[in-house]
Amino acid sequence: MTEAKPSLKRTLIGKVVSDKRAKTVTVLIERSVKHPIYDKIVMRSSKYHAHDENGEYKLGDTIEITESRPLSKTKNWVATRLVQKAAQV
């Protein structure tokens, strides 16, 4: 029997904020958290460098990234799929 095992790797969904580097995109991940003292919902964000082998993701695209082995000093994520294409201006 070949059952698909659930992946233990983390996946995140975020927006591409830079595609200037070769084979790399910078992805902004935003999340809402409750402030521990003031009980207000505040936005927290993190930027991750993700590997994009074919250069298919462009500025403004919403993509999914998956955790991987270290690919360089700052790159530990791989862009896996396109969630939503950027709107054309």
Secondary structure, 3 states (H helix, E strand, C coil): CCCCCCCCCCEEEEEEEECCCCCEEEEEEEEEEECCCCCCEEEEEEEEEEECCCCCCCCCCEEEEEECCCCCCCEEEEEEEEEECCCCC
